[in-house]
Amino acid sequence: MPEAVERDQDRPDARTSPGPSLHERVMANPDTLHSYFNTTEGMLTGDPAHQDMNEILRVLDDNRIIYLYDPDENRPRPTFYSPGKISIGLAEISQAARRLSAAS
């Protein structure tokens, strides 16, 4: 029995995070910290190497959307989280940007 307990102690705990959370990363970066405490209209996350990412960034900037950007190579498609809506891909994110721009 003690042998099983020792093996269990060597296993990583599934409840522990593999790295800092998005909140921790935002709070640690002075550039994003300012944005965090000011009005943001959404958060963009996705692989920076995705073929549509540069266009998505341009669309958000052209529509003067205030957003946080969390580059994540593990996300297969760009995703934009805005209040009450999750948009995935260039077409949906462009539509969300137009909606948010019209509301401001």
Secondary structure, DSSP 4 states (H G I P E B T S, - for coil): -HHHHHHHHHSPPTTS-SS--HHHHHHH-HHHHHHHTS---EEEEE-TTSTTHHHHHHHHHHTT--EEEEE-TT-SS-EEEETTEEEEHHHHHHHHHHHHHHH-
